[in-house]
């Protein structure tokens, strides 16, 4: 069967609609009319024999068949883009749009204060950054890269370990003055612990303490369970209780004395920071330079409080 170039055109229009979220915005991005986009999608649907979009007056969304189709063709489009760049001698040029899915804590306290440096270094790059707790489906949602804390689950994504951050136990000076500072992990029993909910399991993270290869788990308990790290630290600063937090990004609280570390001799637990990107022979230059930048600023942010 001969290749139908209209199929490639239709796939490109499909990707534009997914990225833009509507036919009108996709038309603006492609320099077409909305009716032209609609006709291209209709031709593609006729070609593949399934309905790809659910349409209503307010928005369009992929059908289940459309999500599967987009997940299959998105890496192919990215490969074509990379091949075109390489053919033009621009394989190492950092340009275009970088769509990022990133952890809220890392985005706010580590990336945001340093993002201007990255953008100043790459003036031809546009950043489209989504902050959320869950990884989601990078391929079908069109993300180039994701950055998240935690150990990777089995998937088709390429996972790259960027950093291991320490887990610190902290409290406000006022809380410790009233309740006393724990001297060993077992002393936490009876203290008010502010618990952080794991977005994957829905349960609070267990509290562990590591020292010289020894690991102790404490059944931390408290009346407050949260799923936002900034809120958790604000509650701790207000004297609500003791928290466990990543060292990465914690320096503003520690440097200003708003929180102090407790049980510092039991602070050898580490938690990984991973980057994810769709499986390809080699990620584009814009992804590579971003991951190198994230790795560098993560190391610098934790060094600030060592």
Secondary structure, 3 states (H helix, E strand, C coil): CCCCHHHHHHHHHHHHHHHHCCHHHHHHHHCCCHHHHHHHHHHHHHHHCCCCEEECCCCEEECHHHHHHHHHHHHHHHHHHHHHHHHCCCCCCCCEEEEEEECHHHHHHHHHHHHHHHHHHCCCEEEEEEECCCCCCCCCCCCCEEEEECCCCCCCCEEEEEEEEEEEEEECHHHHHHHCCCCCHHHHCCCCEEEEECCCCCCECCEEEEECCEEEEECCCCCEEECCHHHHHHHHHCCCCEEEEECCCCHHHHHCCCCEEECHHHECCEEEEEEEECCCCCCCHHHHHHHHHHHHHHHHHHHCCC
